């Protein structure tokens, strides 16, 4: 069952899944487990590979059209 629209699903080291507010993610590191740090300073270590978490965040941003602006995507002006 999908979580709330502003959340992404991740898996704790014990195998339990939970939903994390994607808007508060500040950084993600591979250590080799994936460590997610929120803007609040809270950190989570999850089983999901860094690439998977990044893909989920990107899909979330697309779904709320955060990546619809070419400047946010890093594209240059089209002239």
Beta strands, then each sheet from edge to edge (+ up, - down):
strand 1: 7-11
strand 2: 17-21
strand 3: 25-30
strand 4: 34-38
strand 5: 43-46
sheet 1: 1+ 2-
sheet 2: 3+ 4- 5+
end
